[in-house]
Amino acid sequence: MRLFPSDRYRLPLPEGHRFPVEKYRALRKRLEAEAAAGQALEFIEPHAATDEEILRVHKRAYVGRVMAGTLTPAEVRRIGFPWSEQLVARSLRSTGAAVDAAAAAIEDGIAASLAGGTHHAGSDWGEGYCVFNDTAVAAREMQARGMVERVVILDLDVHQGNGTAEIFAADPSVFTVSVHGARNFPLRKHPGDFDIGLEDGADDSTYLAAVDAAVDAALDGALGGAGADLLLYIAGADPYAGDRLGRLSVSRAGLLERDRRVLAAARSVGLPVGIVCGGGYCADIGAIVEIHAGTMLLAADLLAAEGK
């Protein structure tokens, strides 16, 4: 299975910043060890997303401020990262990784970015550690290349993808599905095509029932019953019970079962799946890494079972 890591593009953060950027390097190293032991994983440097790709989703004035470092203080606070040239480079590579993973998934069946899930970035804003919306850019780029017509974005991060919902609100060719904490960030949610908000403390059984409903919507109810050509899957680690920002009570076994249900359902109908990591804020970085690694290894095993 092809994987697109972007952790070599460093993101300098102040000491004590709560975003666990080190998880991406640790995830790559964890999966490299699996590859060395015989797991069929291929690591590929992603391209930097181009202006053309990004401007299909984001407004030129916002992109210009990001690139030039002229974001207002309020915009910087909303994003949550201090501006730097490294932030721009990292954001472009992470977005490019989602595009590359989507293209590889269409060819292979499943592929993944080892970062991303930047679903709070809207058409003219960044927010919540998200500068550019990687799955939105990937969806638009696959359509522009003529590789797909209809896309489903299945967002199983614990936070609702308000930016994704805003970007595609008037676009029937992209169907947005989300299962998230009803009382969690963002407090003002932009409604997507199919949203399920869970109360704080939801456990495995409650969560997996919501996932089943979301998968049904993604595969059966999406796009007026016409079906989809590509599923972009945000496989957040933050519904985990040990997550500092998640507020749900889902076990690691429950999250792996979530991934199994999503991937098995999609592949049973031949739907390509491009995976991005989504959030994870557990104080134990190792737990985040194991959740994301479990997603990737399960996907690789499914591809191997298909003979790919």
N, C-alpha and C positions, 0 to 999 in steps of 0.2 A: 504494500500500500504506500502511495506517495504522501509524504508529509512535508510541510513547508514551514520551517522555523524562522523566526525573525529576532531571536533573542541576542544575536551577535550585534544588533544595533542597539546600543545601550541607551537607557532612559535615566538620566541623572535626576535623582529626587533628594529632597532635604532629609537629613537624618530624622528618623521617627515618623516619616510619612507612612500612612497606613496601607498604601497600595503595595501588595507583595510582588513587586516586579521580578524578584529572584526566582519565582516559581517557574518562569518560562525556561530559563536555563536548566533548572533542575529537571523539568519535564523532558527536555531534549536529551539530557544525559541519561535519564532513566530509560528512555526508549532506545537510545543508542546501545545501552547494555543488552536490551532485549534483542536488538538486531544482531549484535555480536554473538548472541547465544542461538541464533538461527531464525529468529522471527523475520518474516518477509516485510521489512520496512525500508523505504528509500527516503533519504533526507535531501531536499532540494532547496537551494537558495531562492527565495521569492524575488520577483521583480519589484521595483518601486512603482507604485501606482502612478499613472501618468495624469497630467492635467486633463486630458480628454476623458479619461475614466472617471475622475473625481467630479468633474463639472457636469456629468450626466445626472448627478445626485445633489451636489451642493452648489449654492449660489456663488457666483464669481467673487463678489465682494468679500464674503466670509473666507473663502479659500485664499484670496489675496492677503487678508490680514494674518491668517495662519502662516503663510509662507514668508511674509515680510517681517513677522514678529511685531505687528502693530495691533494685536488684539487689545481691547480695553481691559483695565483691571477687573471689571465685572465679568468679562468673558473668560479671563484666566481663572478667576475664582469658580466660575460655573464649570469649567473643564476639570479643575482640581489638580492640574499639573502646572508647574512653572514653565513658561515658554523657553525653549532653547532650540538651537539648530538640531540637536540630537533628537528632541521630541518630534520635530518635523520628519527627520529621516526615519525614525522608528515608526511613526504613523503611516508613512508612505509604504514602508515594507510590510507592515502588518496588514494594511489594506490590500496590497498586491498579493499577499499570501492567500487571502480569501478568494481573490480572483483566480489565482493559479489553482487553488484547491477545487473550485467550482469547475474549471475547465478539465482538470484531471479526473474529477468524479464523473463527468459526462463520458469520458473515454473509458474509465476503468470500472465504474460502479460506485466506489467510495474513495474519497481522499480528504485530507484535513490540513487546516492551518493550525500550528501549535501556538496560537495566540488568538486575539480578536474577540468578536462578539460585541462590537462597539455600537450597541443599539440605542444609546441615548443621544447620539449625534443626529440632529435634524438637518433640514435643508439649508438653514442659515445659522446654525449654532452647534457648539460642542458642549458636552455636559457629562458629569459623572464618570470622569476618566476616559471619555470618548471624544476624539477629535474629528475623525471621519467615520462614516458608517460603513463598515467593511462588507456586510452582507448585502446592503443596498447597492453598493458599487458593484459587487460581484454579480448580482441579479441583472442590473442594467447592462453590464459589459457582456454577459452571456447572450442577452437579447440582441445587443448591437452586433455581435459577431454572427448572428443567425444560428447559434447553437441550440437555443430554446425559444419558445414563445411564452410559456406560462411557468411561473416560479412560485413555490410555497416557501415562506420563511417560518420555520417552527422554532419558537423562542422558548427554551426551557431554562433560562436564567431566572433567578428568583425575583429579579427586578423587571418590571414591564418595559418593553422596548418602545418607549414613547417616540423616539426619533424615527424608527423604522415605520411605525404606524402613521406618523405625520407625512413622511416622504411618499408613501404609497396610498394615501387616503383616497385619492381620486383615480387610482390606476387599477382597473380590474384584471390586469395581466399578472399582478403580484398579490398573493393572498397571505396575509399576516396572521399568525396564530401564536398565542402566548398563554403560558401558565405561570403565574407569579403570585407573590405575596400581596394581598389586597391592600394592606396598610403600610406596605414598605415603599421605599423610594422608587419612582418619583411620586410625590404626593398628588400632583395633578397629572393624571395619565391621559395620553391621547388614545382614544379608542381605536383598536385594530379591527380586523375582520372577524376574529373569533378570540375572545379573551375569557380566561377563567381566573378569578382572583381568589386566592386561598386565605383563610384566616390564620393568624399566628399560631404556631404549634402544630400545624397539620402533619400527620404522621405518614408512614409508608403507604398504608392502604388508601387513605384519602388522596394522597399525592398521585399514586399510580392510577386511581380511578379518573382523576383529572387528565393525566397524560393520555389514557386510553381515549377519552373524549376528544382531546386535542388532535391525536393521530387520526381518529375517524374524520374529524373536520378537515384536516390537511389532505387526506387521501380521497375522501368520498364527497365531502360537501364543498370543496374548494372550487372556485372559478366556475360557478354555475353548473357543476357536474362534469365539466369538460376535462377534468384531470389536469395534471401538471407534468412538466418535462424535467424538473429539477427541484429537489428539496435541499434547502440550506438550513442546517440544524445547529442552533446555538445550544451547546451541551454544558450549561453552567454547572459549576461545582458548588455554588452557594446555596442551593436548597438543603445542603448537608446540616445536620443537627448541630455540629460543632462550629458552624460558620459565625463569625462575629457580626455580620450584617444581614444574615439570612432570615432569622426569626421563624424558620420552619423546623420540623423535627424528623427529617428524612435521613435514613441510615445510608452508609456507603453501599450496602447491598441493595437498598432501594433505588439508589441512583444507577447502579449497574443494570438492574432490572429495567429501569426506565430506558436506558440506552438500547438494551436488547429488544424491547418492544418497538421502539422507534425504527431501529435499523432493520429488524426482521420484517416489519410491516412494509417499509419502503421497498426493500429488495424483493419481497414476494410479488410485487407488481412491476418490478424492473425499473423502479425510480432511482436515478442517481442521487447520491447524498454527499454534499460538501459540508464538512464539519468545521466549526470554529469553537474555541474553548469556552468563551463566556467567563463570568466572574467566579471568584473564589477568594475568601477573605479569612479563612481559618487561621488562628495564631500558629497552628502546627502546619508549616509549609509542606511537610511530608504528606499530610493527609490530602491536601489539595492536589499534589502531584499524583498520588495514587488514584484519586478519582478521575483526573484527566487521562492518566495512563490507562486506566481500565476501559475508558471509552475507546481509546485508540486501539488497544489490543483486541478488544471485542470486534471492532470493525475489521481489523486485519484478519482475524480468524474467519469472519463471515466471507470476506473476499476469497480467502484460501479455500473455503468449502465450496465456493462457486468455481474454483479452478482458475482464479485470476491472480 
